[in-house]
Amino acid sequence: MLHLRVIAPDELREPVLEILRGEVGVANLLLYPGAALEPPGDEITADIARECANHVIKKLKELDIQHRGAITLEVLDTVLSTKAHKAEDAAEGDPADALLWDELIGRTREESALSVTFLLFLTLACLLTAIGVVTDSTVTVVGAMVLGPEFGPLAALSVALVRRRADLTRRAALALVVGFPVAMAITSLATMAAEALGWLTLDDVHHLKEVDFIFQVGPVSFVVALLAGAAGMLSLVSAKATGLVGVFISVYTVTAAGFAAVAATLGDWDLAAKSALQLVVNLVGIVVAGVLVLILRPTLPHSADR
């Protein structure tokens, strides 16, 4: 169940109540006349089934509530209400299959911002990859995979392509186009420092046994990226984020970027090119899979509401 809160001007009170009363998946409807101070108006709350949220939000947007007031949704982990349970049962479909477009756009928009935190996580992941190369440590490389924040912009790009959101496309593309070069440049500087100190040599990257999978690109790499991207998008649309960790460990995006920077700095352009190709294959595979999941996934009657 979701908790819906609407702030609406006085003149929209009845239209909002009519929408909520006419939806079978709505329960525990409350009205607080004049409770909202800024913007002024009424506060109306209700518990709604996830399956009907898109339809309700669409109807509220037709009243221009999002501009004249506010619409907020909050996930309810525990609901002890017979009426709420009956409303959820009456709503057509299953909560796990309900795709809330506004929620998905909001989550991916937030996770695709080109922020200092995003750059730091991406840079740290690339640096961990460099250390994994020095030590030929699979554990360190896997740690870099988990740390990498690149799935956020990739998921946002998939959503933007399906929903034709140019603003979200620019936001996600900016994070990727700026983030990876910055992280790779810092990794190159760190590699130069390690080489000067004698910690890393060209010979080190030629005798890798445990982490050579980073630059071994092939058809399987694209298949893995597709499967991981599909799993990641399903985790997002079903609000089951636990599956994202498995996605991070499955793909070589950030590790390929880090290894490309290390190999190029040491002068092995062949390995650098293979790693760069691995990076591109994984980026494209994840985005394509995300788009396919959003287009082909089973939809509820109101899931396509825009």
N, C-alpha and C positions, 0 to 999 in steps of 0.2 A: 504493500500500500504506500501511497504518497500523501503527504500533507500539503494541501494547496492553500495559499493565502493570497487574497486579492484585495488590493486597495483601489477603490473606485469612487468617482464623484457621486454625489447624492442622486443625480438624475439617471445614473446607470445602475442604481441598486436593483431595481426590478428586472431589467434585462439580464443582469448577472445571475440573480437568483433563479430566473426562469431557465437559464442554460444549465445550471447545476441541478435543479430539480428534475429536469428532463433527461438526465443521464442515469442509467441504471447502476453504473459503477461508483456512484457518489453516496457517501454516508456522513453522518455527524456534521451536518451543515449548521454553521453558527454565523450570526450577524451581530456586529458591533457598530451601531449607527454613530457616525461622527467621531469614531475613535482615532482616525488618522489625522495628524496635524500637518504634515508636510510630505507629500501633497495632501491637501485637505480632502476628506471624504469618509467613506465607510470602510471598515475592515470586515471581509467575509472569508471564512475559513471552512474547509471541508476535508475529509479523508476520501481519496479517490483511488480506484483501481488503476494500476500502471497501464493496463490494456486500453483504457479509454482516455488517457492523459492527452495524447496528441489531438484528439477530437475536441476535448474541452478547451485546450489552449488555443486551437484554431478559432473556435467560436468567440472566445474572449478577445482575441486579437482583432476579430472583425468589428468589435466594439471600440477598438483603439485603446484598450486598457493599458497596454504596455507603454503608451506615450502619455496618457492622461493620469495614470496611476502606477500600479505595479502588479506583477504576477511572479510569485515565488513558489518553488516546489522543494520539498524536503522528504528524503527517504525515511520511512518509518520502519525500524527494525522489529519492533514488537507492538502489536495492536491487540488489545483484549476488548473486543467489541463484537457482539453477535451481528449487529446491523452492518458493520464494516465487512465482516466475513461473508455475509450474504450478498453484499454489493459486489465484492470481488468475485464471488461465484457466478453472479448474474452477468458480469462483464464477459464478453465473448473473447475467447482465446486464453493463453497462458501468460502469466507475468514474465516468465523467462524469455518469451518470444516478442515481447513488446519493445519496440524501438522508439525511444523518445528523442526526436530530432533536436529539439531545443536543448535538451540535456547533453546530447552527444556533441553538438556544435559548441556548447559552452565549455565542456571538458577538454575537447581537443584544442579549442582556441586558447585556453589557459595554459595547456601543456606545450604549445608551439611557440610561445613567446621567446624572442631573442633577448634573454635577460643575462645578467652577470652570473646568476646561478646556473643557467643552462650552459653557458660557456665554460664555467668551472668544472661542472660534471663531465662535459665532453672532453675537456683538456685532461682531466685526471684519468679518464678512461683510456685516452691515447697514451698517456705517460705510463700507465700500468701495462699497456701492451708492449711498450718499449722495454720495460723491466722484464716482462715475460719472455721477450726475445733474448735478453742478456742471460737470463737464467734457464731458458728453454723450459719454462714452467707452465703447464696446462692450467693449473689452479689459478695462477696470476692472470692468465689470459681470460679465463672464465669470469674472474672477478671484474675484469675490464668490461666484458660483455654485459654483466648485470648492472654495472655502474652507468653505462652509456644511456643518455636521455633521448636518443634520436628517434625512438618510436613515436613520441608525442607529435613532432612535426610531420612524420610520415603518415600517421593516422589522420591528422588534420588535413593533409593534402588529399587523401582518399575521400574524406567527407566533402571537402571543398569541390572536388571534381564531380561527385555525384549530385551535390546540391547546387552546383554552379555558383559558388560563392567566391567571387574574385578577391574580396578582402581577405578571406581565410587562406586562399591560395597564396597571395602575396606574403602574408604573415608566416606561413609554414615554409615557403621557399626561401624567405630571408633568413630564417633560423638555420636552414641547411646550408645555404650558399655562403653565409658568413661564418657560421659555427664551425664547420669542418675545416676550412682553410686556416682559421685562427688556431684551432686545436692542433692541427698538423704542423703549423709553423712553430708553435711553442715546443712541440715534440721534436722537431728538427733541431732547434736550439739546444734542447736537453741532450739530444744524441751527439751533437758536436762537442758538448761539454764532456760527455761520457767518453767519447773517442779521444779527446785531448788528455783525459786522466788515465787512459789505458784500460778503461772498464769495458769497452766495446770495440770490436774490430769487424772488418768486412768478413773475416773468416767465421765469425760467430753466426752470421746469418746464413752461411753456406753449410753449416753442420747442424741444422735444427732437425730434431726427430719428433719431439712432442707437440710442437705448435706449427708444424709446416702446413697444416690444414688451412691456415689463414690465407695463403696465397695459391692454394690448389683449386683453381676455379674450373668449373665444368657444368654440364647440364644439371647435375645433382644439386649444385649450389643454388640454381634458380628454383628448383623444386622445393628445396628446404625453405628458401625465402618465401615462396608462395604459401606453403603450409604454415609457416610461422606468422606471416602477415594475416592469414585467414584466422588463425587462433587468436591473435592479438585483437583483431577487430571484433570477433565474437565476444571476447572478454569485455570489451568496452560497451558494446550495444546491450549486453545482458547484465551489465553492472557487476560482473564477476572478475574483478581485477586480479584475483589470485593466479589466473592463467598467464598473466603478462610476464612473470618471472621466467617461465619456461620459454616464452618467445625470445626474451633477451639472450638466453643462453644458446638458442638455436641458430642465431644469425651472426654474421661476421662483419657487420657494418663498421662499427667503431674500431674493432681490432684490425680490419683491413686498412682503414684510414691511418691508424697508428703505425702499422707495419710498413705501409707505403712511404710514410714520412721517414722512418728509420732507414729503409733500404735506399731511398733516394739520397739521403744525407751521406750515407756511406759509399755511394757511387754505384750501387747495383741497380741499374735502371730496368733490367729485365724483371727482377723480383718486385720492384716498385710498380711497374706496369701491370703485372699480374695481380698485385694487391689492389691497385686502383680499379682494375676490371672487376675484381671480387666485390669491391665497394659498390660499384655501379649496378652490378647484377643484383645484389641484395637490396639496394634502394628501390630499384624498379620492381623487383619481385614483390616486396612488401606492399608497395602502393597499388600495384595491379591486383593483388589478392584482396586488399582492403576494399577496393572499388567493387570487385566481383561479389564479395560478401554482402555489401550494402545493396547491390542490385538484385542478387539472386536469392537472398535469404527469405524464408517464409515470412509473409507479412499478415498482420491482422487487418480487419476491415478498415480501420482508421489509421493504420501505420503509415500510409502514404500521404497523409494530410500534411500540407506544407504551411 
